[in-house]
Amino acid sequence: TQIHSAKIDDMLNRFDYAERRIDAVEAQAESLDLGRAKSLNQAFVDLEAEERINSELEALKARVQQPKG
């Protein structure tokens, strides 16, 4: 139905907005860290956190896009 479709579109728009906000915050954090070198361990911790966030976001998007039956 159109109402269901509108709700899905709204939800996807919210996910896209959240993703853009996360990207903006990450960019801001990176710009603040330009003068400081990260330890290799911290770089791995950051990468793992980013991968976890991206994985959760993709799972949510997939769940929202599943047809309701």
N, CA, C and O atoms as CSV, one atom per row, in Angstrom:
chain,resi,resn,atom,element,x,y,z
A,1,THR,N,N,0.841,-1.185,0.000
A,1,THR,CA,C,0.000,0.000,0.000
A,1,THR,C,C,0.878,1.238,0.000
A,1,THR,O,O,2.071,1.190,0.299
A,2,GLN,N,N,0.237,2.354,-0.349
A,2,GLN,CA,C,1.002,3.594,-0.416
A,2,GLN,C,C,1.438,4.066,0.967
A,2,GLN,O,O,2.524,4.626,1.118
A,3,ILE,N,N,0.597,3.842,1.978
A,3,ILE,CA,C,0.966,4.253,3.329
A,3,ILE,C,C,2.183,3.460,3.786
A,3,ILE,O,O,3.134,4.018,4.334
A,4,HIS,N,N,2.142,2.152,3.555
A,4,HIS,CA,C,3.269,1.296,3.931
A,4,HIS,C,C,4.524,1.733,3.180
A,4,HIS,O,O,5.605,1.813,3.762
A,5,SER,N,N,4.378,2.012,1.898
A,5,SER,CA,C,5.509,2.445,1.082
A,5,SER,C,C,6.054,3.779,1.586
A,5,SER,O,O,7.268,3.973,1.627
A,6,ALA,N,N,5.177,4.688,1.964
A,6,ALA,CA,C,5.612,5.987,2.476
A,6,ALA,C,C,6.377,5.814,3.783
A,6,ALA,O,O,7.363,6.511,4.023
A,7,LYS,N,N,5.929,4.890,4.625
A,7,LYS,CA,C,6.626,4.648,5.886
A,7,LYS,C,C,8.012,4.067,5.629
A,7,LYS,O,O,8.979,4.438,6.295
A,8,ILE,N,N,8.105,3.166,4.672
A,8,ILE,CA,C,9.410,2.585,4.332
A,8,ILE,C,C,10.326,3.667,3.775
A,8,ILE,O,O,11.496,3.749,4.149
A,9,ASP,N,N,9.792,4.500,2.877
A,9,ASP,CA,C,10.593,5.594,2.321
A,9,ASP,C,C,11.072,6.528,3.425
A,9,ASP,O,O,12.224,6.960,3.426
A,10,ASP,N,N,10.177,6.837,4.368
A,10,ASP,CA,C,10.545,7.705,5.480
A,10,ASP,C,C,11.655,7.070,6.312
A,10,ASP,O,O,12.611,7.741,6.701
A,11,MET,N,N,11.524,5.779,6.580
A,11,MET,CA,C,12.529,5.073,7.373
A,11,MET,C,C,13.879,5.066,6.650
A,11,MET,O,O,14.916,5.297,7.272
A,12,LEU,N,N,13.869,4.804,5.348
A,12,LEU,CA,C,15.120,4.802,4.581
A,12,LEU,C,C,15.748,6.191,4.558
A,12,LEU,O,O,16.968,6.329,4.640
A,13,ASN,N,N,14.905,7.223,4.446
A,13,ASN,CA,C,15.418,8.588,4.482
A,13,ASN,C,C,16.081,8.880,5.827
A,13,ASN,O,O,17.118,9.540,5.889
A,14,ARG,N,N,15.472,8.382,6.898
A,14,ARG,CA,C,16.063,8.586,8.223
A,14,ARG,C,C,17.407,7.863,8.340
A,14,ARG,O,O,18.357,8.404,8.906
A,15,PHE,N,N,17.485,6.644,7.807
A,15,PHE,CA,C,18.754,5.916,7.830
A,15,PHE,C,C,19.811,6.665,7.026
A,15,PHE,O,O,20.956,6.783,7.461
A,16,ASP,N,N,19.426,7.172,5.852
A,16,ASP,CA,C,20.374,7.929,5.035
A,16,ASP,C,C,20.853,9.175,5.773
A,16,ASP,O,O,22.037,9.511,5.735
A,17,TYR,N,N,19.922,9.861,6.447
A,17,TYR,CA,C,20.279,11.050,7.217
A,17,TYR,C,C,21.248,10.679,8.338
A,17,TYR,O,O,22.242,11.368,8.565
A,18,ALA,N,N,20.946,9.583,9.035
A,18,ALA,CA,C,21.825,9.141,10.118
A,18,ALA,C,C,23.208,8.800,9.581
A,18,ALA,O,O,24.220,9.125,10.203
A,19,GLU,N,N,23.250,8.148,8.435
A,19,GLU,CA,C,24.532,7.794,7.830
A,19,GLU,C,C,25.331,9.049,7.469
A,19,GLU,O,O,26.543,9.098,7.678
A,20,ARG,N,N,24.652,10.057,6.929
A,20,ARG,CA,C,25.336,11.315,6.590
A,20,ARG,C,C,25.857,12.006,7.845
A,20,ARG,O,O,26.957,12.559,7.845
A,21,ARG,N,N,25.058,11.973,8.923
A,21,ARG,CA,C,25.488,12.587,10.179
A,21,ARG,C,C,26.721,11.863,10.735
A,21,ARG,O,O,27.661,12.498,11.213
A,22,ILE,N,N,26.701,10.538,10.666
A,22,ILE,CA,C,27.849,9.760,11.140
A,22,ILE,C,C,29.083,10.124,10.329
A,22,ILE,O,O,30.164,10.317,10.886
A,23,ASP,N,N,28.921,10.216,9.009
A,23,ASP,CA,C,30.049,10.598,8.149
A,23,ASP,C,C,30.569,11.983,8.517
A,23,ASP,O,O,31.780,12.204,8.559
A,24,ALA,N,N,29.656,12.915,8.783
A,24,ALA,CA,C,30.058,14.277,9.131
A,24,ALA,C,C,30.809,14.305,10.460
A,24,ALA,O,O,31.825,14.987,10.591
A,25,VAL,N,N,30.310,13.569,11.433
A,25,VAL,CA,C,30.975,13.523,12.738
A,25,VAL,C,C,32.346,12.866,12.612
A,25,VAL,O,O,33.315,13.322,13.220
A,26,GLU,N,N,32.428,11.792,11.822
A,26,GLU,CA,C,33.723,11.138,11.609
A,26,GLU,C,C,34.703,12.090,10.933
A,26,GLU,O,O,35.875,12.146,11.304
A,27,ALA,N,N,34.223,12.835,9.943
A,27,ALA,CA,C,35.093,13.784,9.249
A,27,ALA,C,C,35.577,14.870,10.205
A,27,ALA,O,O,36.740,15.271,10.168
A,28,GLN,N,N,34.675,15.337,11.058
A,28,GLN,CA,C,35.057,16.354,12.031
A,28,GLN,C,C,36.087,15.795,13.014
A,28,GLN,O,O,37.068,16.463,13.341
A,29,ALA,N,N,35.859,14.589,13.473
A,29,ALA,CA,C,36.806,13.966,14.404
A,29,ALA,C,C,38.163,13.763,13.743
A,29,ALA,O,O,39.199,13.986,14.369
A,30,GLU,N,N,38.162,13.345,12.487
A,30,GLU,CA,C,39.422,13.149,11.768
A,30,GLU,C,C,40.165,14.468,11.601
A,30,GLU,O,O,41.389,14.513,11.719
A,31,SER,N,N,39.425,15.545,11.326
A,31,SER,CA,C,40.086,16.835,11.147
A,31,SER,C,C,40.693,17.322,12.461
A,31,SER,O,O,41.724,17.995,12.458
A,32,LEU,N,N,40.061,16.986,13.578
A,32,LEU,CA,C,40.628,17.359,14.872
A,32,LEU,C,C,41.881,16.553,15.193
A,32,LEU,O,O,42.760,17.018,15.918
A,33,ASP,N,N,41.954,15.353,14.650
A,33,ASP,CA,C,43.088,14.466,14.917
A,33,ASP,C,C,44.230,14.632,13.925
A,33,ASP,O,O,45.224,13.911,14.011
A,34,LEU,N,N,44.111,15.566,12.984
A,34,LEU,CA,C,45.144,15.704,11.956
A,34,LEU,C,C,46.526,15.931,12.553
A,34,LEU,O,O,47.514,15.408,12.037
A,35,GLY,N,N,46.607,16.693,13.617
A,35,GLY,CA,C,47.900,16.999,14.206
A,35,GLY,C,C,48.429,15.913,15.121
A,35,GLY,O,O,49.571,15.980,15.574
A,36,ARG,N,N,47.603,14.911,15.396
A,36,ARG,CA,C,48.020,13.855,16.318
A,36,ARG,C,C,48.075,12.525,15.586
A,36,ARG,O,O,47.179,12.193,14.809
A,37,ALA,N,N,49.106,11.791,15.834
A,37,ALA,CA,C,49.231,10.470,15.218
A,37,ALA,C,C,48.516,9.442,16.094
A,37,ALA,O,O,48.675,9.435,17.314
A,38,LYS,N,N,47.728,8.579,15.459
A,38,LYS,CA,C,47.046,7.514,16.184
A,38,LYS,C,C,47.984,6.330,16.334
A,38,LYS,O,O,48.848,6.070,15.497
A,39,SER,N,N,47.780,5.640,17.414
A,39,SER,CA,C,48.522,4.392,17.559
A,39,SER,C,C,47.900,3.374,16.612
A,39,SER,O,O,46.736,3.498,16.229
A,40,LEU,N,N,48.663,2.395,16.247
A,40,LEU,CA,C,48.161,1.352,15.359
A,40,LEU,C,C,46.988,0.631,16.010
A,40,LEU,O,O,46.012,0.290,15.341
A,41,ASN,N,N,47.085,0.401,17.309
A,41,ASN,CA,C,46.007,-0.267,18.030
A,41,ASN,C,C,44.718,0.556,17.963
A,41,ASN,O,O,43.642,0.003,17.731
A,42,GLN,N,N,44.820,1.864,18.163
A,42,GLN,CA,C,43.634,2.721,18.114
A,42,GLN,C,C,43.038,2.746,16.711
A,42,GLN,O,O,41.817,2.797,16.559
A,43,ALA,N,N,43.877,2.711,15.696
A,43,ALA,CA,C,43.377,2.672,14.320
A,43,ALA,C,C,42.552,1.411,14.086
A,43,ALA,O,O,41.514,1.466,13.427
A,44,PHE,N,N,43.002,0.275,14.616
A,44,PHE,CA,C,42.234,-0.968,14.478
A,44,PHE,C,C,40.920,-0.899,15.257
A,44,PHE,O,O,39.888,-1.365,14.775
A,45,VAL,N,N,40.955,-0.327,16.441
A,45,VAL,CA,C,39.737,-0.182,17.243
A,45,VAL,C,C,38.726,0.681,16.491
A,45,VAL,O,O,37.543,0.346,16.428
A,46,ASP,N,N,39.192,1.783,15.927
A,46,ASP,CA,C,38.309,2.667,15.165
A,46,ASP,C,C,37.735,1.964,13.943
A,46,ASP,O,O,36.548,2.101,13.646
A,47,LEU,N,N,38.565,1.217,13.240
A,47,LEU,CA,C,38.114,0.498,12.050
A,47,LEU,C,C,37.064,-0.550,12.412
A,47,LEU,O,O,36.064,-0.695,11.710
A,48,GLU,N,N,37.287,-1.275,13.497
A,48,GLU,CA,C,36.316,-2.282,13.932
A,48,GLU,C,C,34.986,-1.637,14.299
A,48,GLU,O,O,33.928,-2.174,13.971
A,49,ALA,N,N,35.027,-0.498,14.971
A,49,ALA,CA,C,33.799,0.203,15.344
A,49,ALA,C,C,33.055,0.671,14.099
A,49,ALA,O,O,31.833,0.547,14.020
A,50,GLU,N,N,33.783,1.203,13.134
A,50,GLU,CA,C,33.163,1.663,11.888
A,50,GLU,C,C,32.524,0.500,11.135
A,50,GLU,O,O,31.415,0.627,10.618
A,51,GLU,N,N,33.221,-0.627,11.073
A,51,GLU,CA,C,32.675,-1.801,10.387
A,51,GLU,C,C,31.419,-2.310,11.090
A,51,GLU,O,O,30.462,-2.723,10.436
A,52,ARG,N,N,31.423,-2.279,12.415
A,52,ARG,CA,C,30.260,-2.726,13.184
A,52,ARG,C,C,29.056,-1.812,12.918
A,52,ARG,O,O,27.937,-2.293,12.744
A,53,ILE,N,N,29.286,-0.513,12.888
A,53,ILE,CA,C,28.213,0.442,12.616
A,53,ILE,C,C,27.665,0.237,11.209
A,53,ILE,O,O,26.450,0.210,11.010
A,54,ASN,N,N,28.559,0.094,10.233
A,54,ASN,CA,C,28.111,-0.122,8.855
A,54,ASN,C,C,27.338,-1.426,8.716
A,54,ASN,O,O,26.349,-1.486,7.985
A,55,SER,N,N,27.777,-2.461,9.404
A,55,SER,CA,C,27.088,-3.752,9.359
A,55,SER,C,C,25.687,-3.639,9.948
A,55,SER,O,O,24.729,-4.167,9.384
A,56,GLU,N,N,25.565,-2.953,11.079
A,56,GLU,CA,C,24.255,-2.768,11.701
A,56,GLU,C,C,23.340,-1.948,10.806
A,56,GLU,O,O,22.155,-2.256,10.687
A,57,LEU,N,N,23.872,-0.914,10.177
A,57,LEU,CA,C,23.073,-0.078,9.287
A,57,LEU,C,C,22.577,-0.877,8.093
A,57,LEU,O,O,21.412,-0.759,7.715
A,58,GLU,N,N,23.433,-1.682,7.500
A,58,GLU,CA,C,23.022,-2.512,6.362
A,58,GLU,C,C,21.962,-3.524,6.777
A,58,GLU,O,O,21.027,-3.783,6.019
A,59,ALA,N,N,22.093,-4.098,7.966
A,59,ALA,CA,C,21.091,-5.053,8.451
A,59,ALA,C,C,19.746,-4.368,8.649
A,59,ALA,O,O,18.705,-4.935,8.318
A,60,LEU,N,N,19.762,-3.155,9.186
A,60,LEU,CA,C,18.512,-2.413,9.367
A,60,LEU,C,C,17.878,-2.069,8.028
A,60,LEU,O,O,16.664,-2.185,7.864
A,61,LYS,N,N,18.692,-1.649,7.078
A,61,LYS,CA,C,18.161,-1.335,5.748
A,61,LYS,C,C,17.541,-2.570,5.111
A,61,LYS,O,O,16.469,-2.488,4.512
A,62,ALA,N,N,18.203,-3.707,5.234
A,62,ALA,CA,C,17.679,-4.947,4.658
A,62,ALA,C,C,16.369,-5.333,5.331
A,62,ALA,O,O,15.435,-5.780,4.666
A,63,ARG,N,N,16.300,-5.162,6.644
A,63,ARG,CA,C,15.079,-5.509,7.371
A,63,ARG,C,C,13.911,-4.621,6.948
A,63,ARG,O,O,12.785,-5.097,6.804
A,64,VAL,N,N,14.181,-3.340,6.751
A,64,VAL,CA,C,13.126,-2.404,6.352
A,64,VAL,C,C,12.652,-2.699,4.934
A,64,VAL,O,O,11.471,-2.529,4.632
A,65,GLN,N,N,13.548,-3.134,4.068
A,65,GLN,CA,C,13.196,-3.369,2.673
A,65,GLN,C,C,12.506,-4.700,2.442
A,65,GLN,O,O,11.997,-4.939,1.347
A,66,GLN,N,N,12.472,-5.575,3.441
A,66,GLN,CA,C,11.804,-6.864,3.269
A,66,GLN,C,C,10.304,-6.643,3.120
A,66,GLN,O,O,9.711,-5.866,3.868
A,67,PRO,N,N,9.682,-7.334,2.145
A,67,PRO,CA,C,8.236,-7.181,1.971
A,67,PRO,C,C,7.496,-7.753,3.174
A,67,PRO,O,O,7.861,-8.795,3.718
A,68,LYS,N,N,6.453,-7.044,3.568
A,68,LYS,CA,C,5.620,-7.512,4.679
A,68,LYS,C,C,4.641,-8.534,4.153
A,68,LYS,O,O,4.047,-8.333,3.094
A,69,GLY,N,N,4.458,-9.627,4.872
A,69,GLY,CA,C,3.592,-10.678,4.384
A,69,GLY,C,C,2.556,-11.023,5.299
A,69,GLY,O,O,1.745,-11.903,5.010
